[in-house]
Amino acid sequence: MEKDCGKSGPGKHENHDCDEAITNLYLFLDNEMNEDEALDIAKHIGDCSSCGDAYHFEDHLRRVIREKLCEEVSDEMMDRIKQAIHKR
């Protein structure tokens, strides 16, 4: 059963607090942490429903953005972009 950090204390859960987990969330998502730190964050995210929700939201948002960046830009849109750049 998932634990909510709010129930186990003000922003604290196990060895990791929520503020630190959220602060380091982008480093975690980008795989820019050492293995021990990443394991601590992963455990906290798995145990804390509010931090887990934040992780899942950010992870989903990144996937949507990545998918949209891969879509082809229409010729019409490219022309509009080029015109806007030339005007500046």
N, CA, C and O atoms as CSV, one atom per row, in Angstrom:
chain,resi,resn,atom,element,x,y,z
A,1,MET,N,N,0.834,-1.179,0.000
A,1,MET,CA,C,0.000,0.000,0.000
A,1,MET,C,C,0.879,1.243,0.000
A,1,MET,O,O,1.842,1.322,0.763
A,2,GLU,N,N,0.558,2.209,-0.845
A,2,GLU,CA,C,1.342,3.439,-0.925
A,2,GLU,C,C,1.116,4.296,0.308
A,2,GLU,O,O,0.013,4.366,0.850
A,3,LYS,N,N,2.173,4.934,0.727
A,3,LYS,CA,C,2.088,5.861,1.844
A,3,LYS,C,C,2.126,7.269,1.304
A,3,LYS,O,O,2.839,7.549,0.340
A,4,ASP,N,N,1.371,8.153,1.911
A,4,ASP,CA,C,1.385,9.561,1.532
A,4,ASP,C,C,2.279,10.288,2.519
A,4,ASP,O,O,2.116,10.129,3.728
A,5,CYS,N,N,3.210,11.074,2.034
A,5,CYS,CA,C,4.151,11.767,2.912
A,5,CYS,C,C,3.444,12.610,3.947
A,5,CYS,O,O,3.933,12.737,5.070
A,6,GLY,N,N,2.330,13.180,3.613
A,6,GLY,CA,C,1.594,14.004,4.558
A,6,GLY,C,C,1.150,13.224,5.777
A,6,GLY,O,O,0.948,13.806,6.843
A,7,LYS,N,N,0.994,11.915,5.642
A,7,LYS,CA,C,0.554,11.087,6.761
A,7,LYS,C,C,1.721,10.663,7.649
A,7,LYS,O,O,1.519,10.349,8.822
A,8,SER,N,N,2.929,10.650,7.109
A,8,SER,CA,C,4.064,10.184,7.898
A,8,SER,C,C,4.887,11.334,8.471
A,8,SER,O,O,5.945,11.114,9.061
A,9,GLY,N,N,4.404,12.544,8.300
A,9,GLY,CA,C,5.105,13.704,8.837
A,9,GLY,C,C,5.090,14.818,7.829
A,9,GLY,O,O,4.781,14.588,6.660
A,10,PRO,N,N,5.420,16.035,8.255
A,10,PRO,CA,C,5.383,17.177,7.342
A,10,PRO,C,C,6.505,17.153,6.328
A,10,PRO,O,O,7.596,17.661,6.586
A,11,GLY,N,N,6.236,16.553,5.155
A,11,GLY,CA,C,7.231,16.543,4.086
A,11,GLY,C,C,8.338,15.534,4.277
A,11,GLY,O,O,9.357,15.614,3.591
A,12,LYS,N,N,8.174,14.575,5.192
A,12,LYS,CA,C,9.220,13.579,5.435
A,12,LYS,C,C,8.673,12.179,5.186
A,12,LYS,O,O,7.502,11.898,5.439
A,13,HIS,N,N,9.541,11.313,4.686
A,13,HIS,CA,C,9.167,9.923,4.490
A,13,HIS,C,C,10.455,9.120,4.398
A,13,HIS,O,O,11.325,9.416,3.579
A,14,GLU,N,N,10.568,8.118,5.230
A,14,GLU,CA,C,11.756,7.282,5.243
A,14,GLU,C,C,13.011,8.145,5.396
A,14,GLU,O,O,13.070,8.996,6.284
A,15,ASN,N,N,14.024,7.932,4.532
A,15,ASN,CA,C,15.290,8.654,4.618
A,15,ASN,C,C,15.331,9.884,3.737
A,15,ASN,O,O,16.322,10.614,3.739
A,16,HIS,N,N,14.296,10.120,3.004
A,16,HIS,CA,C,14.314,11.175,1.997
A,16,HIS,C,C,13.143,12.096,2.229
A,16,HIS,O,O,12.033,11.620,2.469
A,17,ASP,N,N,13.346,13.383,2.168
A,17,ASP,CA,C,12.178,14.245,2.318
A,17,ASP,C,C,11.640,14.672,0.958
A,17,ASP,O,O,12.351,14.656,-0.046
A,18,CYS,N,N,10.386,15.048,0.954
A,18,CYS,CA,C,9.693,15.375,-0.298
A,18,CYS,C,C,10.328,16.569,-1.008
A,18,CYS,O,O,10.457,16.567,-2.232
A,19,ASP,N,N,10.723,17.585,-0.249
A,19,ASP,CA,C,11.339,18.753,-0.884
A,19,ASP,C,C,12.577,18.357,-1.673
A,19,ASP,O,O,12.778,18.816,-2.798
A,20,GLU,N,N,13.398,17.511,-1.085
A,20,GLU,CA,C,14.617,17.078,-1.770
A,20,GLU,C,C,14.278,16.219,-2.992
A,20,GLU,O,O,14.913,16.348,-4.038
A,21,ALA,N,N,13.282,15.350,-2.859
A,21,ALA,CA,C,12.891,14.496,-3.989
A,21,ALA,C,C,12.384,15.344,-5.153
A,21,ALA,O,O,12.759,15.108,-6.302
A,22,ILE,N,N,11.539,16.325,-4.864
A,22,ILE,CA,C,10.991,17.171,-5.928
A,22,ILE,C,C,12.082,18.059,-6.517
A,22,ILE,O,O,12.126,18.260,-7.731
A,23,THR,N,N,12.956,18.590,-5.677
A,23,THR,CA,C,14.059,19.431,-6.156
A,23,THR,C,C,14.951,18.665,-7.123
A,23,THR,O,O,15.440,19.228,-8.102
A,24,ASN,N,N,15.161,17.395,-6.852
A,24,ASN,CA,C,16.061,16.576,-7.675
A,24,ASN,C,C,15.335,15.760,-8.743
A,24,ASN,O,O,15.945,14.921,-9.406
A,25,LEU,N,N,14.042,16.002,-8.909
A,25,LEU,CA,C,13.257,15.207,-9.841
A,25,LEU,C,C,13.796,15.280,-11.271
A,25,LEU,O,O,13.865,14.257,-11.953
A,26,TYR,N,N,14.175,16.461,-11.728
A,26,TYR,CA,C,14.677,16.596,-13.103
A,26,TYR,C,C,16.023,15.914,-13.279
A,26,TYR,O,O,16.288,15.331,-14.331
A,27,LEU,N,N,16.875,15.979,-12.265
A,27,LEU,CA,C,18.146,15.249,-12.326
A,27,LEU,C,C,17.883,13.748,-12.418
A,27,LEU,O,O,18.563,13.027,-13.148
A,28,PHE,N,N,16.884,13.294,-11.665
A,28,PHE,CA,C,16.511,11.883,-11.696
A,28,PHE,C,C,15.979,11.493,-13.073
A,28,PHE,O,O,16.394,10.482,-13.639
A,29,LEU,N,N,15.065,12.291,-13.608
A,29,LEU,CA,C,14.490,12.007,-14.923
A,29,LEU,C,C,15.549,12.029,-16.027
A,29,LEU,O,O,15.442,11.287,-17.003
A,30,ASP,N,N,16.570,12.874,-15.876
A,30,ASP,CA,C,17.638,13.004,-16.871
A,30,ASP,C,C,18.791,12.039,-16.632
A,30,ASP,O,O,19.789,12.081,-17.350
A,31,ASN,N,N,18.667,11.172,-15.633
A,31,ASN,CA,C,19.741,10.227,-15.277
A,31,ASN,C,C,21.051,10.950,-14.994
A,31,ASN,O,O,22.117,10.515,-15.430
A,32,GLU,N,N,20.964,12.057,-14.262
A,32,GLU,CA,C,22.152,12.851,-13.945
A,32,GLU,C,C,22.486,12.800,-12.457
A,32,GLU,O,O,22.998,13.768,-11.897
A,33,MET,N,N,22.196,11.673,-11.826
A,33,MET,CA,C,22.500,11.488,-10.405
A,33,MET,C,C,23.391,10.263,-10.268
A,33,MET,O,O,23.422,9.397,-11.143
A,34,ASN,N,N,24.115,10.207,-9.153
A,34,ASN,CA,C,24.864,8.980,-8.922
A,34,ASN,C,C,23.874,7.873,-8.549
A,34,ASN,O,O,22.723,8.145,-8.207
A,35,GLU,N,N,24.325,6.659,-8.617
A,35,GLU,CA,C,23.443,5.504,-8.440
A,35,GLU,C,C,22.752,5.485,-7.078
A,35,GLU,O,O,21.563,5.176,-6.995
A,36,ASP,N,N,23.477,5.808,-6.021
A,36,ASP,CA,C,22.885,5.799,-4.680
A,36,ASP,C,C,21.782,6.843,-4.540
A,36,ASP,O,O,20.720,6.565,-3.984
A,37,GLU,N,N,22.043,8.047,-5.049
A,37,GLU,CA,C,21.022,9.101,-4.991
A,37,GLU,C,C,19.791,8.709,-5.806
A,37,GLU,O,O,18.657,8.920,-5.376
A,38,ALA,N,N,20.025,8.142,-6.977
A,38,ALA,CA,C,18.912,7.724,-7.833
A,38,ALA,C,C,18.082,6.633,-7.155
A,38,ALA,O,O,16.854,6.643,-7.238
A,39,LEU,N,N,18.744,5.703,-6.492
A,39,LEU,CA,C,18.021,4.651,-5.780
A,39,LEU,C,C,17.183,5.224,-4.645
A,39,LEU,O,O,16.054,4.786,-4.425
A,40,ASP,N,N,17.731,6.209,-3.918
A,40,ASP,CA,C,16.977,6.857,-2.844
A,40,ASP,C,C,15.742,7.566,-3.390
A,40,ASP,O,O,14.652,7.447,-2.829
A,41,ILE,N,N,15.915,8.300,-4.479
A,41,ILE,CA,C,14.785,9.020,-5.085
A,41,ILE,C,C,13.749,8.015,-5.593
A,41,ILE,O,O,12.551,8.197,-5.375
A,42,ALA,N,N,14.201,6.963,-6.263
A,42,ALA,CA,C,13.278,5.960,-6.803
A,42,ALA,C,C,12.475,5.310,-5.678
A,42,ALA,O,O,11.272,5.094,-5.821
A,43,LYS,N,N,13.124,5.002,-4.574
A,43,LYS,CA,C,12.417,4.406,-3.427
A,43,LYS,C,C,11.402,5.390,-2.880
A,43,LYS,O,O,10.258,5.023,-2.609
A,44,HIS,N,N,11.810,6.628,-2.719
A,44,HIS,CA,C,10.896,7.640,-2.189
A,44,HIS,C,C,9.686,7.808,-3.108
A,44,HIS,O,O,8.548,7.858,-2.642
A,45,ILE,N,N,9.936,7.894,-4.414
A,45,ILE,CA,C,8.847,8.057,-5.380
A,45,ILE,C,C,7.893,6.861,-5.324
A,45,ILE,O,O,6.680,7.021,-5.458
A,46,GLY,N,N,8.444,5.674,-5.126
A,46,GLY,CA,C,7.612,4.476,-5.026
A,46,GLY,C,C,6.793,4.414,-3.757
A,46,GLY,O,O,5.705,3.839,-3.749
A,47,ASP,N,N,7.304,5.004,-2.674
A,47,ASP,CA,C,6.630,4.950,-1.387
A,47,ASP,C,C,5.708,6.139,-1.119
A,47,ASP,O,O,4.799,6.047,-0.295
A,48,CYS,N,N,5.940,7.247,-1.808
A,48,CYS,CA,C,5.218,8.493,-1.516
A,48,CYS,C,C,4.266,8.815,-2.667
A,48,CYS,O,O,4.708,9.097,-3.781
A,49,SER,N,N,2.992,8.775,-2.405
A,49,SER,CA,C,2.027,8.966,-3.494
A,49,SER,C,C,2.090,10.361,-4.091
A,49,SER,O,O,1.929,10.506,-5.303
A,50,SER,N,N,2.317,11.390,-3.288
A,50,SER,CA,C,2.349,12.745,-3.853
A,50,SER,C,C,3.595,12.961,-4.708
A,50,SER,O,O,3.501,13.579,-5.769
A,51,CYS,N,N,4.743,12.478,-4.284
A,51,CYS,CA,C,5.957,12.596,-5.098
A,51,CYS,C,C,5.874,11.668,-6.312
A,51,CYS,O,O,6.367,12.005,-7.388
A,52,GLY,N,N,5.256,10.515,-6.138
A,52,GLY,CA,C,5.048,9.606,-7.262
A,52,GLY,C,C,4.164,10.238,-8.329
A,52,GLY,O,O,4.422,10.093,-9.524
A,53,ASP,N,N,3.121,10.940,-7.893
A,53,ASP,CA,C,2.248,11.636,-8.840
A,53,ASP,C,C,3.024,12.701,-9.610
A,53,ASP,O,O,2.856,12.837,-10.822
A,54,ALA,N,N,3.872,13.456,-8.912
A,54,ALA,CA,C,4.679,14.493,-9.565
A,54,ALA,C,C,5.627,13.858,-10.578
A,54,ALA,O,O,5.787,14.369,-11.687
A,55,TYR,N,N,6.250,12.755,-10.201
A,55,TYR,CA,C,7.155,12.048,-11.113
A,55,TYR,C,C,6.414,11.591,-12.368
A,55,TYR,O,O,6.881,11.818,-13.484
A,56,HIS,N,N,5.273,10.954,-12.187
A,56,HIS,CA,C,4.520,10.429,-13.335
A,56,HIS,C,C,4.035,11.553,-14.245
A,56,HIS,O,O,4.039,11.405,-15.467
A,57,PHE,N,N,3.618,12.677,-13.659
A,57,PHE,CA,C,3.194,13.818,-14.461
A,57,PHE,C,C,4.351,14.336,-15.310
A,57,PHE,O,O,4.208,14.506,-16.520
A,58,GLU,N,N,5.492,14.587,-14.680
A,58,GLU,CA,C,6.655,15.126,-15.401
A,58,GLU,C,C,7.159,14.151,-16.456
A,58,GLU,O,O,7.530,14.562,-17.555
A,59,ASP,N,N,7.175,12.866,-16.129
A,59,ASP,CA,C,7.620,11.858,-17.089
A,59,ASP,C,C,6.679,11.829,-18.292
A,59,ASP,O,O,7.139,11.780,-19.432
A,60,HIS,N,N,5.373,11.857,-18.052
A,60,HIS,CA,C,4.395,11.873,-19.146
A,60,HIS,C,C,4.530,13.140,-19.980
A,60,HIS,O,O,4.496,13.076,-21.209
A,61,LEU,N,N,4.681,14.289,-19.330
A,61,LEU,CA,C,4.834,15.557,-20.039
A,61,LEU,C,C,6.049,15.521,-20.959
A,61,LEU,O,O,5.977,15.964,-22.105
A,62,ARG,N,N,7.147,15.004,-20.467
A,62,ARG,CA,C,8.360,14.897,-21.292
A,62,ARG,C,C,8.140,14.010,-22.513
A,62,ARG,O,O,8.634,14.311,-23.599
A,63,ARG,N,N,7.404,12.923,-22.336
A,63,ARG,CA,C,7.126,12.022,-23.458
A,63,ARG,C,C,6.265,12.715,-24.506
A,63,ARG,O,O,6.520,12.589,-25.704
A,64,VAL,N,N,5.246,13.448,-24.061
A,64,VAL,CA,C,4.370,14.160,-24.997
A,64,VAL,C,C,5.168,15.203,-25.769
A,64,VAL,O,O,5.031,15.313,-26.987
A,65,ILE,N,N,5.993,15.963,-25.073
A,65,ILE,CA,C,6.807,16.992,-25.729
A,65,ILE,C,C,7.753,16.355,-26.742
A,65,ILE,O,O,7.896,16.851,-27.860
A,66,ARG,N,N,8.396,15.261,-26.352
A,66,ARG,CA,C,9.319,14.568,-27.260
A,66,ARG,C,C,8.591,14.085,-28.511
A,66,ARG,O,O,9.117,14.200,-29.618
A,67,GLU,N,N,7.388,13.546,-28.342
A,67,GLU,CA,C,6.606,13.087,-29.500
A,67,GLU,C,C,6.243,14.256,-30.410
A,67,GLU,O,O,6.328,14.145,-31.633
A,68,LYS,N,N,5.842,15.363,-29.819
A,68,LYS,CA,C,5.439,16.523,-30.620
A,68,LYS,C,C,6.628,17.129,-31.355
A,68,LYS,O,O,6.472,17.651,-32.458
A,69,LEU,N,N,7.793,17.066,-30.766
A,69,LEU,CA,C,8.988,17.603,-31.426
A,69,LEU,C,C,9.386,16.789,-32.651
A,69,LEU,O,O,10.092,17.284,-33.530
A,70,CYS,N,N,8.939,15.555,-32.706
A,70,CYS,CA,C,9.282,14.691,-33.832
A,70,CYS,C,C,8.309,14.842,-34.995
A,70,CYS,O,O,8.560,14.313,-36.078
A,71,GLU,N,N,7.212,15.548,-34.792
A,71,GLU,CA,C,6.239,15.723,-35.864
A,71,GLU,C,C,6.784,16.658,-36.937
A,71,GLU,O,O,7.547,17.580,-36.649
A,72,GLU,N,N,6.385,16.410,-38.158
A,72,GLU,CA,C,6.797,17.230,-39.289
A,72,GLU,C,C,6.106,18.595,-39.228
A,72,GLU,O,O,4.935,18.695,-38.862
A,73,VAL,N,N,6.832,19.614,-39.583
A,73,VAL,CA,C,6.292,20.962,-39.658
A,73,VAL,C,C,5.850,21.196,-41.103
A,73,VAL,O,O,6.593,20.910,-42.042
A,74,SER,N,N,4.637,21.717,-41.268
A,74,SER,CA,C,4.120,21.939,-42.627
A,74,SER,C,C,4.933,23.027,-43.329
A,74,SER,O,O,5.567,23.865,-42.688
A,75,ASP,N,N,4.896,22.990,-44.659
A,75,ASP,CA,C,5.589,24.014,-45.447
A,75,ASP,C,C,5.049,25.402,-45.125
A,75,ASP,O,O,5.804,26.372,-45.045
A,76,GLU,N,N,3.750,25.484,-44.944
A,76,GLU,CA,C,3.123,26.772,-44.606
A,76,GLU,C,C,3.680,27.322,-43.292
A,76,GLU,O,O,3.997,28.507,-43.191
A,77,MET,N,N,3.793,26.461,-42.301
A,77,MET,CA,C,4.331,26.889,-41.005
A,77,MET,C,C,5.796,27.296,-41.149
A,77,MET,O,O,6.215,28.288,-40.553
A,78,MET,N,N,6.575,26.558,-41.918
A,78,MET,CA,C,7.981,26.909,-42.132
A,78,MET,C,C,8.101,28.277,-42.797
A,78,MET,O,O,8.961,29.076,-42.427
A,79,ASP,N,N,7.243,28.545,-43.774
A,79,ASP,CA,C,7.259,29.850,-44.440
A,79,ASP,C,C,6.941,30.963,-43.450
A,79,ASP,O,O,7.582,32.014,-43.473
A,80,ARG,N,N,5.965,30.744,-42.587
A,80,ARG,CA,C,5.594,31.758,-41.590
A,80,ARG,C,C,6.745,32.009,-40.615
A,80,ARG,O,O,7.005,33.148,-40.229
A,81,ILE,N,N,7.427,30.940,-40.223
A,81,ILE,CA,C,8.573,31.073,-39.314
A,81,ILE,C,C,9.700,31.861,-39.993
A,81,ILE,O,O,10.284,32.769,-39.400
A,82,LYS,N,N,9.990,31.499,-41.234
A,82,LYS,CA,C,11.049,32.196,-41.978
A,82,LYS,C,C,10.724,33.679,-42.140
A,82,LYS,O,O,11.604,34.525,-41.986
A,83,GLN,N,N,9.473,33.999,-42.448
A,83,GLN,CA,C,9.061,35.393,-42.593
A,83,GLN,C,C,9.218,36.156,-41.283
A,83,GLN,O,O,9.671,37.300,-41.276
A,84,ALA,N,N,8.847,35.528,-40.192
A,84,ALA,CA,C,8.966,36.170,-38.879
A,84,ALA,C,C,10.433,36.426,-38.539
A,84,ALA,O,O,10.761,37.466,-37.969
A,85,ILE,N,N,11.311,35.495,-38.881
A,85,ILE,CA,C,12.743,35.667,-38.606
A,85,ILE,C,C,13.311,36.794,-39.460
A,85,ILE,O,O,14.080,37.617,-38.964
A,86,HIS,N,N,12.945,36.839,-40.727
A,86,HIS,CA,C,13.457,37.888,-41.628
A,86,HIS,C,C,12.973,39.274,-41.219
A,86,HIS,O,O,13.686,40.256,-41.424
A,87,LYS,N,N,11.780,39.372,-40.648
A,87,LYS,CA,C,11.256,40.668,-40.211
A,87,LYS,C,C,12.079,41.237,-39.050
A,87,LYS,O,O,12.179,42.454,-38.897
A,88,ARG,N,N,12.654,40.377,-38.255
A,88,ARG,CA,C,13.444,40.826,-37.106
A,88,ARG,C,C,14.819,41.172,-37.566
A,88,ARG,O,O,15.657,41.575,-36.759
